[in-house]
Amino acid sequence: MTSTGVFESLVGKFASVVELIYTQYGVPSTPQSRQELLKKINDFKEDVARAQESAHALHGGHLTAAEQDDVLSMLGDIKEQKRKALDSLLTRIDLPPTVVHTSDMEIDSTASTPVGS
């Protein structure tokens, strides 16, 4: 199940708990109504626990949003350092950069059309 599906499932179950509480508000409770409410609450709690386990099983799922931002920043810094090191190496060995910008290229549409089409 996707994370959106899990979220929708949790929201739906939470809504059913709230709806049940709302419909029973002010009405004398019966053993059956208390049992139904308990079942819905337990279902919701189990789904929340499963969602938490799934989140923790993801790479970095145990990290807070701030910690994830720190990791992304660190990775960006490492990427920039490697780019600078590569640029430095290219200037020392006196090779022109080999970057090709495809947006500057012209494409001949007939060259890619199969014969007989």
N, C-alpha and C positions, 0 to 999 in steps of 0.2 A: 504494500500500500504506500502511496506517495505521502510526503509530508503534508500536502494539502488535504489529502484524503483522511489522514490521521486527525488533523486539526478539525476538519468538518465533522468527523465522527465524534470527537470530544465535545465540540460545541453542541452537536445534536443531543448527545447524552446529558450534558449539563442542562440544556433547555428542557429536556423531559423531566429532570429532577425538579427544576424550578417550577415547571408547569404543575407537576403533581403536588408540590408544596402549596402552590397558589390555590389549586382547586380544593385542597383539603383544609385551607385556612378558615377557621371559624366553624368548621364542621366537626362534630364529635368523632374522634378517631376510633377505628375498630382494629382488632388484631390483623385483619386482612390488609387494611390500608397502611398500617405501620410496616407490615411485612413487604408490601409492594414498594414502599418508599425505601426501606432498607436495601432491598434487592437493587433498585435503580442506583442508589448511592454507591453500593459496593461495585456494581458494574462500571460506574464512572471512575471510581478509585482504581480499579484494576486496569482500565484503559490508560489512565494517567501514568500508572506505574510502568506499563509496557512502553508508553511513549518516552518516558524518561530513560528506560533501559536502551531503547533504540537510539536515542540522542547520544547517550554516553558511549554507545558502540561505534558511532561515527568517528572518523579521524578528527580529533579536535573537538568532539562533541561535549567534552567535559569542560571546555574553556568558556569563560564568560565572553560577552560581546567585546568588552574592552581588551581582554587578553587576545581575542582573535584579531582585533585591530592592530595590536602590538606585533603579532606574528606577521601580519600582512605588511606592515611598515618595515619590519626587519627584512623580509624577503625582497621588498622593493629596494632597500639599501644594498643588499647583496647583489641584486640584478644590476644596479647602477655601478657598483664596484667592478663587476665582471665586464660590463660594457666599456668602462674606462680602461681596464687592463687590456682588453682586446684592441681598443683604439690605439693605446700606447704601443702595443706590440706591432700593429700595422704600420705605425709611423717609423718605428725603429728598423723594420725590415724593408721599408720603402716600397710597399706594395699599395696599389690603389685599392680603395674599398670595393668590395664585390657586391654591394647591395644593389639589387635591381628593383626599381620602382615600376610595378606593373601598371600603375595609373598613367605613366608616360608612354606606354607602348601602344602601338596601333595594331589592331588585329585584322587580318585579311579573312573575311568570312568565307570566301570561296576556297581558301586553303584547307579549311576544316570541314568542308562539305563533301560527303562521299560521292564518288562518280556514279552517275545514273540516278541521282535524286532529283 
